[in-house]
């Protein structure tokens, strides 16, 4: 269950250059709100360099603003894209404890 104080953002199925502008608008609005942000990545099936760049910039900006950032339901596609790009140290998927447990059980 999500904390109601978190501004919740759901990422689109495709996180590519075509979707980047609309997604950027939503992510920036979440930062401007000044509340902790929860990003639901459960629908992401495709990610390109523009999508990764968007997430990286968003994660860095949230950190600079000292806004807590929580990731929900990271898909294998998104995790693989982050790992292949070597960004696993930059985009840290800090899942809540239940999701972390579930992913360990699922072998993800």
MIDOSE-1310 file (N, C-alpha, C; in nm, 2 decimals, decimal comma, always signed):
residues 108
xxxx	+0,08/-0,12/+0,00/+0,00/+0,00/+0,00/+0,09/+0,12/+0,00; +0,05/+0,22/-0,08/+0,13/+0,34/-0,10/+0,09/+0,45/+0,01; +0,19/+0,52/+0,06/+0,17/+0,63/+0,15/+0,10/+0,74/+0,07; -0,01/+0,79/+0,13/-0,09/+0,89/+0,06/-0,01/+1,03/+0,04
xxxx	+0,10/+1,04/+0,11/+0,17/+1,17/+0,10/+0,27/+1,17/-0,02; +0,28/+1,05/-0,09/+0,36/+1,04/-0,21/+0,28/+1,09/-0,33; +0,34/+1,16/-0,42/+0,29/+1,20/-0,54/+0,31/+1,08/-0,64; +0,21/+1,02/-0,68/+0,22/+0,89/-0,76/+0,22/+0,92/-0,91
xxxx	+0,32/+0,86/-0,98/+0,34/+0,88/-1,12/+0,35/+0,74/-1,18; +0,27/+0,71/-1,28/+0,28/+0,58/-1,35/+0,35/+0,61/-1,49; +0,45/+0,53/-1,51/+0,52/+0,54/-1,64/+0,45/+0,47/-1,75; +0,46/+0,51/-1,87/+0,39/+0,45/-1,98/+0,45/+0,31/-2,02
xxxx	+0,38/+0,24/-2,10/+0,43/+0,11/-2,15/+0,56/+0,13/-2,23; +0,56/+0,23/-2,31/+0,68/+0,26/-2,39/+0,74/+0,38/-2,34; +0,87/+0,37/-2,29/+0,94/+0,49/-2,24/+1,05/+0,52/-2,34; +1,00/+0,58/-2,46/+1,09/+0,61/-2,57/+1,09/+0,75/-2,60
xxxx	+1,17/+0,79/-2,70/+1,17/+0,93/-2,74/+1,04/+0,99/-2,78; +0,95/+0,90/-2,83/+0,81/+0,95/-2,87/+0,73/+0,99/-2,75; +0,75/+0,92/-2,64/+0,67/+0,94/-2,52/+0,74/+1,03/-2,42; +0,87/+1,06/-2,44/+0,95/+1,14/-2,35/+0,89/+1,28/-2,32
xxxx	+0,84/+1,36/-2,41/+0,79/+1,49/-2,38/+0,68/+1,49/-2,28; +0,58/+1,40/-2,31/+0,46/+1,39/-2,22/+0,50/+1,34/-2,08; +0,59/+1,24/-2,08/+0,63/+1,18/-1,95/+0,72/+1,29/-1,87; +0,80/+1,36/-1,95/+0,88/+1,47/-1,88/+0,79/+1,57/-1,81
xxxx	+0,68/+1,61/-1,88/+0,58/+1,70/-1,82/+0,53/+1,65/-1,68; +0,49/+1,53/-1,68/+0,44/+1,47/-1,56/+0,54/+1,46/-1,45; +0,66/+1,42/-1,49/+0,77/+1,40/-1,39/+0,81/+1,54/-1,33; +0,82/+1,64/-1,41/+0,85/+1,77/-1,37/+0,75/+1,83/-1,27
xxxx	+0,62/+1,80/-1,31/+0,51/+1,85/-1,22/+0,52/+1,78/-1,08; +0,56/+1,66/-1,08/+0,58/+1,59/-0,95/+0,69/+1,65/-0,87; +0,80/+1,69/-0,93/+0,91/+1,76/-0,86/+0,86/+1,89/-0,81; +0,79/+1,97/-0,89/+0,75/+2,10/-0,86/+0,66/+2,10/-0,74
xxxx	+0,58/+1,99/-0,73/+0,49/+1,98/-0,61/+0,56/+1,97/-0,48; +0,69/+1,93/-0,48/+0,77/+1,93/-0,36/+0,74/+1,82/-0,26; +0,67/+1,72/-0,31/+0,63/+1,60/-0,22/+0,72/+1,48/-0,26; +0,73/+1,39/-0,18/+0,80/+1,26/-0,21/+0,72/+1,20/-0,34
xxxx	+0,80/+1,13/-0,42/+0,74/+1,08/-0,54/+0,75/+0,93/-0,55; +0,65/+0,86/-0,59/+0,64/+0,72/-0,61/+0,62/+0,70/-0,76; +0,71/+0,62/-0,82/+0,71/+0,60/-0,96/+0,67/+0,45/-0,98; +0,55/+0,43/-1,05/+0,50/+0,30/-1,08/+0,55/+0,26/-1,22
xxxx	+0,64/+0,16/-1,23/+0,70/+0,12/-1,36/+0,64/-0,01/-1,41; +0,53/-0,05/-1,35/+0,48/-0,18/-1,38/+0,43/-0,21/-1,53; +0,41/-0,10/-1,60/+0,37/-0,11/-1,74/+0,48/-0,10/-1,84; +0,60/-0,07/-1,80/+0,71/-0,04/-1,89/+0,76/-0,17/-1,96
xxxx	+0,74/-0,18/-2,09/+0,79/-0,29/-2,17/+0,90/-0,26/-2,27; +0,92/-0,13/-2,29/+1,02/-0,08/-2,39/+1,08/+0,05/-2,34; +1,22/+0,05/-2,34/+1,29/+0,17/-2,30/+1,40/+0,19/-2,40; +1,42/+0,32/-2,44/+1,53/+0,36/-2,52/+1,62/+0,46/-2,45
xxxx	+1,72/+0,50/-2,52/+1,82/+0,60/-2,45/+1,75/+0,72/-2,40; +1,65/+0,77/-2,48/+1,58/+0,89/-2,43/+1,51/+0,87/-2,30; +1,44/+0,75/-2,29/+1,37/+0,72/-2,17/+1,46/+0,70/-2,05; +1,58/+0,64/-2,08/+1,68/+0,63/-1,97/+1,73/+0,77/-1,93
xxxx	+1,76/+0,85/-2,02/+1,80/+0,99/-1,99/+1,70/+1,06/-1,91; +1,57/+1,04/-1,95/+1,47/+1,11/-1,87/+1,46/+1,06/-1,73; +1,47/+0,93/-1,71/+1,47/+0,88/-1,57/+1,59/+0,92/-1,49; +1,71/+0,92/-1,56/+1,83/+0,96/-1,49/+1,82/+1,10/-1,44
xxxx	+1,78/+1,19/-1,53/+1,77/+1,33/-1,50/+1,66/+1,35/-1,38; +1,55/+1,28/-1,39/+1,45/+1,29/-1,29/+1,50/+1,24/-1,15; +1,57/+1,13/-1,15/+1,63/+1,08/-1,03/+1,73/+1,17/-0,97; +1,81/+1,23/-1,05/+1,92/+1,32/-1,00/+1,85/+1,45/-0,95
xxxx	+1,75/+1,50/-1,02/+1,68/+1,62/-0,97/+1,61/+1,60/-0,84; +1,54/+1,48/-0,83/+1,48/+1,45/-0,70/+1,58/+1,45/-0,59; +1,70/+1,39/-0,61/+1,80/+1,38/-0,51/+1,85/+1,52/-0,47; +1,87/+1,61/-0,57/+1,92/+1,74/-0,55/+1,81/+1,82/-0,47
xxxx	+1,69/+1,79/-0,49/+1,58/+1,86/-0,41/+1,55/+1,79/-0,28; +1,63/+1,69/-0,25/+1,61/+1,61/-0,13/+1,46/+1,55/-0,11; +1,41/+1,52/-0,23/+1,27/+1,46/-0,23/+1,29/+1,30/-0,23; +1,22/+1,24/-0,14/+1,23/+1,09/-0,14/+1,17/+1,04/-0,27
xxxx	+1,23/+0,94/-0,33/+1,19/+0,88/-0,46/+1,18/+0,73/-0,44; +1,06/+0,68/-0,46/+1,03/+0,54/-0,44/+0,99/+0,48/-0,58; +1,05/+0,36/-0,61/+1,01/+0,29/-0,73/+0,92/+0,18/-0,70; +0,82/+0,16/-0,78/+0,73/+0,05/-0,77/+0,73/-0,04/-0,89
xxxx	+0,73/-0,17/-0,87/+0,71/-0,27/-0,97/+0,80/-0,25/-1,10; +0,93/-0,26/-1,08/+1,02/-0,25/-1,19/+1,01/-0,37/-1,28; +0,99/-0,35/-1,40/+0,98/-0,46/-1,50/+1,12/-0,51/-1,54; +1,12/-0,63/-1,58/+1,25/-0,69/-1,63/+1,31/-0,60/-1,75
xxxx	+1,22/-0,55/-1,83/+1,26/-0,47/-1,94/+1,33/-0,34/-1,90; +1,28/-0,28/-1,80/+1,34/-0,15/-1,74/+1,47/-0,19/-1,67; +1,47/-0,29/-1,59/+1,59/-0,33/-1,52/+1,70/-0,36/-1,61; +1,67/-0,44/-1,72/+1,77/-0,48/-1,82/+1,83/-0,35/-1,89
xxxx	+1,74/-0,26/-1,92/+1,79/-0,14/-1,99/+1,88/-0,06/-1,91; +1,85/-0,05/-1,78/+1,93/+0,03/-1,68/+2,07/-0,04/-1,67; +2,06/-0,18/-1,65/+2,18/-0,25/-1,64/+2,27/-0,25/-1,76; +2,22/-0,26/-1,88/+2,29/-0,26/-2,00/+2,36/-0,13/-2,02
xxxx	+2,29/-0,02/-1,99/+2,35/+0,11/-2,00/+2,45/+0,15/-1,89; +2,46/+0,06/-1,79/+2,55/+0,08/-1,68/+2,51/+0,19/-1,59; +2,38/+0,21/-1,57/+2,32/+0,31/-1,49/+2,27/+0,26/-1,36; +2,30/+0,14/-1,32/+2,24/+0,08/-1,20/+2,29/+0,15/-1,07
xxxx	+2,40/+0,22/-1,08/+2,44/+0,30/-0,96/+2,38/+0,44/-0,96; +2,34/+0,48/-1,08/+2,28/+0,62/-1,09/+2,13/+0,62/-1,07; +2,06/+0,51/-1,13/+1,92/+0,50/-1,11/+1,90/+0,38/-1,01; +1,88/+0,42/-0,89/+1,87/+0,32/-0,78/+1,72/+0,29/-0,76
xxxx	+1,69/+0,17/-0,78/+1,55/+0,13/-0,76/+1,53/+0,08/-0,61; +1,50/+0,18/-0,53/+1,48/+0,15/-0,39/+1,33/+0,11/-0,37; +1,31/-0,02/-0,38/+1,17/-0,07/-0,37/+1,13/-0,08/-0,22; +1,00/-0,08/-0,20/+0,96/-0,10/-0,06/+0,99/-0,24/-0,02
xxxx	+0,99/-0,27/+0,11/+1,04/-0,40/+0,16/+0,96/-0,52/+0,10; +0,82/-0,50/+0,09/+0,74/-0,61/+0,03/+0,78/-0,64/-0,11; +0,79/-0,54/-0,19/+0,83/-0,56/-0,33/+0,96/-0,62/-0,35; +1,06/-0,58/-0,26/+1,19/-0,64/-0,27/+1,19/-0,78/-0,23
xxxx	+1,11/-0,82/-0,14/+1,09/-0,96/-0,10/+1,02/-1,04/-0,22; +0,92/-0,98/-0,28/+0,85/-1,04/-0,39/+0,95/-1,07/-0,51; +1,03/-0,97/-0,54/+1,12/-0,98/-0,65/+1,23/-1,09/-0,62; +1,27/-1,10/-0,49/+1,37/-1,20/-0,46/+1,31/-1,34/-0,47
xxxx	+1,18/-1,36/-0,44/+1,11/-1,48/-0,45/+1,10/-1,52/-0,60; +1,06/-1,42/-0,68/+1,04/-1,44/-0,83/+1,17/-1,46/-0,90; +1,28/-1,43/-0,84/+1,41/-1,45/-0,90/+1,44/-1,34/-1,00; +1,38/-1,23/-0,98/+1,41/-1,11/-1,07/+1,54/-1,04/-1,03
